[in-house]
Amino acid sequence: MLTLEAGDLLKPTLALLRRKLQAIVQRAKQDPAFREQLLTWEKTASDCDLCSVMGEAVRFAIGLLWRIDIEVKSQSREGRMPAS
């Protein structure tokens, strides 16, 4: 008999979300227009969209980008080069 644990069911979903999140962050780093679209989407999306799995991933990516910006600005003020 095959038994599945909840974690086994979540692993493929979490792996997919991780790849999507990495793709969103990478593109936003390279494309300022895409980054602006993300911010606009966050301001105009419905509650249902914001709370969806993809919506949560987009909002998490926006948070990561915000944190990266703060770290880069902080390092440039201190005269250090940001990590790539």
C-alpha positions as CSV (number, residue, x, y, z in Angstrom):
1,M,0.0,0.0,0.0
2,L,1.3,3.5,-0.9
3,T,1.2,6.1,1.8
4,L,1.8,9.8,1.1
5,E,2.7,12.3,3.7
6,A,1.7,15.9,3.5
7,G,5.3,16.9,3.0
8,D,5.6,14.6,0.0
9,L,2.7,16.3,-1.7
10,L,4.1,19.8,-1.0
11,K,7.6,19.1,-2.3
12,P,6.8,19.5,-6.0
13,T,4.8,22.7,-5.4
14,L,7.5,24.3,-3.2
15,A,10.1,23.4,-5.8
16,L,8.0,25.1,-8.5
17,L,7.4,28.2,-6.4
18,R,11.1,28.4,-5.7
19,R,11.9,28.4,-9.4
20,K,9.2,30.9,-10.2
21,L,10.4,33.2,-7.4
22,Q,14.0,33.0,-8.6
23,A,12.9,33.8,-12.1
24,I,10.8,36.8,-11.0
25,V,13.7,38.2,-8.9
26,Q,16.3,37.7,-11.7
27,R,14.1,39.4,-14.3
28,A,13.3,42.3,-12.0
29,K,17.0,42.8,-11.4
30,Q,17.7,43.0,-15.1
31,D,14.5,44.8,-16.3
32,P,13.4,48.0,-14.5
33,A,10.2,48.1,-16.5
34,F,9.3,44.6,-15.3
35,R,10.0,45.7,-11.7
36,E,7.7,48.7,-12.1
37,Q,5.0,46.3,-13.4
38,L,5.4,44.1,-10.3
39,L,4.9,47.2,-8.1
40,T,1.9,48.3,-10.1
41,W,0.4,44.9,-10.0
42,E,0.8,44.7,-6.2
43,K,-1.1,48.1,-5.8
44,T,-4.0,47.1,-8.2
45,A,-4.4,43.4,-7.7
46,S,-7.6,42.1,-6.0
47,D,-7.4,40.5,-2.6
48,C,-8.1,37.1,-4.2
49,D,-5.1,37.6,-6.5
50,L,-2.8,38.8,-3.8
51,C,-3.6,35.8,-1.6
52,S,-3.2,33.3,-4.4
53,V,-0.1,31.1,-4.5
54,M,1.4,33.0,-7.4
55,G,0.4,36.3,-5.8
56,E,2.2,35.4,-2.6
57,A,5.2,34.5,-4.7
58,V,5.2,37.8,-6.4
59,R,4.8,39.7,-3.2
60,F,7.7,37.7,-1.7
61,A,9.8,38.5,-4.7
62,I,9.0,42.2,-4.3
63,G,10.1,42.0,-0.6
64,L,13.4,40.4,-1.6
65,L,14.0,43.1,-4.2
66,W,13.3,45.8,-1.6
67,R,15.8,44.1,0.7
68,I,18.4,43.8,-2.0
69,D,18.0,47.5,-2.8
70,I,18.5,48.5,0.8
71,E,21.7,46.3,1.1
72,V,23.1,47.8,-2.1
73,K,22.5,51.3,-1.0
74,S,24.0,50.6,2.4
75,Q,27.1,49.1,0.9
76,S,27.5,51.9,-1.6
77,R,27.4,54.5,1.3
78,E,30.1,52.5,3.1
79,G,32.2,52.4,-0.1
80,R,31.9,48.6,-0.5
81,M,31.0,46.8,-3.7
82,P,27.7,44.9,-3.6
83,A,27.9,41.1,-3.8
84,S,26.8,39.7,-7.2
